[in-house]
Amino acid sequence: MFSIYALTWLGVLAAQISPGPNLAAVASVGLAQGRIPALCVVTGISSGMLVWSAATALGLGALIEAFPLSLLFLKFVGGGYLLFLGLKAARATLKGGGSTTFAPDARPLTKGRAWRRGVLVLLSNPKAALMWAAVASFLFGQGLSAWHVLAFGPMGALSGLVIYGTYAWLFSTGVAMRGYARFSRWFEGVFAAAFGAMGASLIWAGIHEARN
């Protein structure tokens, strides 16, 4: 189980490090308003991760319990989406040359509004829902129970808190703007490798199950 968690966590870590709406929300507030508002956005994003992870774990767990054959379907769908994300990241890694810029957002935010912004950024992003559903499908596909899948959620939220919290500090000091674009390509490469491996293994498990 720990090796499965480790591979899944690596993929989620890479996704959190890579550019996306979450990072853009944190960076835009950090650049213009400083560390505290940016950290409030981070806590909102982490809270949203808990919601998506719990919803997908419990929802898919109930579906599998009611219709056991649905797990085979989820292996192909979830594996296909993970593989798609991995291939997309691999393309970005090989292509390179892209610029990673974030525009400062100077609109004043209270701590509560900054937290709500983080929650809304995460919950309104359909890609976040699909990613967590694919991650849950992968964990279920490895034979884990609904409780084991549910337990992974706080791990992903905690890593998001640490990673985006670090970004909030870096962007509020201006350090990240000078160096992030240089390394973002390599972050995409780790993302591609981890999600590609997860997707391929899930599809292979589905093929093996269908044959038996």
C-alpha positions in Angstrom: 0.0 0.0 0.0 2.8 2.4 0.9 4.4 2.0 -2.6 1.1 2.7 -4.2 0.6 5.8 -2.0 4.2 6.9 -2.9 3.7 6.7 -6.7 0.3 8.5 -6.4 1.7 11.2 -4.2 4.6 11.7 -6.6 2.1 12.4 -9.4 0.0 14.7 -7.3 3.1 16.6 -6.1 4.3 17.1 -9.7 0.8 18.3 -10.6 0.8 20.8 -7.8 4.3 22.1 -8.7 3.5 22.5 -12.3 1.8 25.7 -13.7 -2.0 25.8 -13.4 -5.0 27.8 -12.1 -4.0 27.1 -8.4 -0.5 28.4 -8.8 -1.7 31.4 -10.9 -4.1 32.4 -8.1 -1.5 32.1 -5.4 1.2 34.0 -7.5 -1.1 36.8 -8.6 -2.1 37.6 -5.0 1.4 37.1 -3.6 3.0 39.4 -6.1 0.6 42.3 -5.5 -0.6 41.9 -1.9 2.1 40.0 0.0 2.5 36.8 1.9 -0.6 36.7 4.3 -3.3 37.1 1.6 -1.5 34.6 -0.6 -1.3 32.1 2.3 -5.0 32.5 2.8 -5.6 31.6 -0.8 -3.4 28.5 -0.2 -5.5 27.4 2.7 -8.6 27.8 0.5 -7.0 25.7 -2.3 -6.1 23.0 0.2 -9.6 23.0 1.6 -11.0 22.5 -1.9 -8.7 19.5 -2.4 -10.2 17.9 0.7 -13.6 18.3 -0.8 -12.8 16.9 -4.2 -10.8 14.0 -2.8 -13.5 13.0 -0.4 -16.2 13.3 -3.0 -14.4 11.2 -5.5 -13.4 8.6 -2.9 -16.8 8.2 -1.4 -18.7 8.5 -4.7 -16.6 6.0 -6.6 -16.5 3.7 -3.6 -20.3 3.6 -3.5 -20.5 3.1 -7.2 -18.0 0.1 -7.1 -19.9 -1.4 -4.1 -23.2 -1.2 -5.9 -21.9 -2.2 -9.3 -18.6 -4.2 -8.9 -18.1 -4.4 -12.7 -17.8 -0.6 -12.8 -14.3 -0.9 -11.4 -13.2 -2.4 -14.8 -14.7 0.6 -16.6 -13.0 3.0 -14.2 -9.7 1.4 -14.8 -9.9 2.2 -18.5 -11.4 5.7 -18.1 -9.3 6.7 -15.2 -6.2 5.2 -16.7 -6.8 6.9 -20.0 -7.2 10.3 -18.4 -4.0 9.9 -16.4 -2.2 8.8 -19.5 -3.6 11.8 -21.4 -2.3 14.1 -18.6 1.1 12.4 -18.7 1.4 12.7 -22.5 0.3 16.3 -22.4 2.9 17.1 -19.8 5.5 15.2 -21.8 4.7 17.2 -24.9 5.2 20.4 -22.9 8.5 19.1 -21.6 9.8 18.2 -25.0 8.5 21.4 -26.7 10.0 23.7 -24.1 10.5 27.4 -24.7 7.2 28.4 -23.1 7.1 31.4 -20.8 5.5 31.2 -17.4 4.3 34.6 -16.3 1.8 35.6 -13.7 0.0 39.0 -13.5 -0.3 40.7 -10.1 -3.8 41.1 -8.8 -4.0 44.3 -6.8 -7.6 44.1 -5.8 -7.7 44.2 -2.0 -8.7 40.9 -0.3 -9.5 40.3 3.3 -8.4 37.0 4.8 -11.8 35.5 4.4 -12.2 36.6 0.8 -8.7 35.3 0.0 -9.6 31.9 1.4 -12.9 31.8 -0.5 -11.0 32.7 -3.7 -8.8 29.6 -3.2 -11.7 27.4 -2.6 -13.6 28.6 -5.7 -10.5 28.3 -7.9 -10.2 24.7 -6.9 -13.9 23.7 -6.9 -14.7 25.5 -10.1 -11.9 23.8 -12.0 -13.3 20.7 -13.8 -9.8 19.4 -14.4 -9.3 19.2 -10.7 -12.4 17.1 -10.3 -11.3 14.8 -13.2 -7.8 14.5 -11.8 -9.0 13.5 -8.3 -11.4 11.1 -9.9 -8.7 9.5 -11.9 -6.4 9.3 -8.9 -9.2 7.6 -6.9 -9.7 5.2 -9.8 -6.0 4.3 -9.8 -6.1 3.7 -6.0 -9.3 1.5 -6.3 -7.7 -0.3 -9.2 -4.8 -1.2 -7.1 -7.1 -3.0 -4.7 -7.4 -0.4 -2.0 -10.6 0.0 0.0 -12.7 3.2 0.0 -11.2 4.1 3.4 -7.7 3.8 2.1 -8.6 6.0 -0.9 -10.3 8.5 1.5 -7.2 8.6 3.7 -5.1 9.7 0.7 -7.0 12.9 0.4 -5.5 14.7 3.5 -2.0 13.6 2.2 -2.7 15.4 -1.1 -4.2 18.4 0.7 -1.2 18.6 3.0 1.3 18.5 0.1 -0.7 21.3 -1.6 -0.5 23.3 1.6 3.2 23.0 1.7 3.9 23.5 -2.0 1.6 26.4 -2.6 2.6 27.8 0.8 6.2 27.9 -0.4 5.1 29.5 -3.6 3.1 32.1 -1.7 6.3 33.0 0.2 8.5 33.0 -2.9 6.2 35.1 -5.0 5.6 37.6 -2.3 9.3 38.2 -2.2 9.7 38.3 -6.0 12.2 35.4 -6.0 10.0 32.9 -7.9 9.4 35.3 -10.8 13.0 35.3 -11.7 13.5 31.5 -11.5 10.3 29.5 -11.9 10.1 29.6 -15.7 13.5 28.1 -15.9 12.6 25.0 -14.0 8.9 24.6 -14.9 9.8 22.4 -17.9 11.5 19.9 -15.6 8.5 19.9 -13.2 6.3 19.0 -16.2 8.7 16.1 -16.9 8.2 14.6 -13.5 4.5 15.1 -13.8 4.5 13.3 -17.2 6.6 10.3 -15.8 4.4 9.8 -12.7 1.0 10.2 -14.3 2.1 8.3 -17.4 3.2 5.4 -15.2 -0.1 5.5 -13.2 -2.2 5.6 -16.3 -0.4 2.8 -18.1 -0.5 0.5 -15.1 -4.2 1.1 -14.6 -5.0 0.4 -18.2 -2.8 -2.7 -18.2 -4.6 -4.0 -15.0 -7.9 -3.4 -16.8 -6.8 -5.4 -19.9 -5.5 -8.2 -17.7 -8.8 -8.3 -15.7 -10.9 -8.3 -18.9 -9.0 -11.3 -20.3 -9.5 -13.4 -17.2 
